[in-house]
Amino acid sequence: MRLLIDTSKVTFTVGREVQPKTDQNGQQRFERNTNVPMWAVQLVAMDDGGAEVITVTVTGHQPPKVAVGQLVNPVELQAIPWAQNGKNGTAFRASDIKAVAGSKAGSASSS
């Protein structure tokens, strides 16, 4: 079962260029079942309570086409709790990250 996050009252801005999601050896990771590349997208999530920086994993043959400073919507955003070797946290995953219509970033070009 997938539990999706309600993002209707949250604004997301890209905080850093999209990076390949890498393993401990610096090699790009691939989704286990599909062998599709994984990408890490840093987002600044803002709501009435303030802001938080999260890293969202997206799979795709190409990285999401978003730019630093651009307003975006993570599609089907999930929070996945994890625990390993005495450490724990929350991983975020989305099926896609799409630019908000009409938003532009300083380095984005309209083509």
Secondary structure, DSSP 8 states (H G I E B T S, - for coil): ---B---TT-EEEE-S--EE-B-TTS-B-B-TTT--BEEEEEEEEEETTEEEEEEEEEE-SS-----TT-EEEEET-EEEEEEETTEEEEEEE-SEEEE-TT---TT----
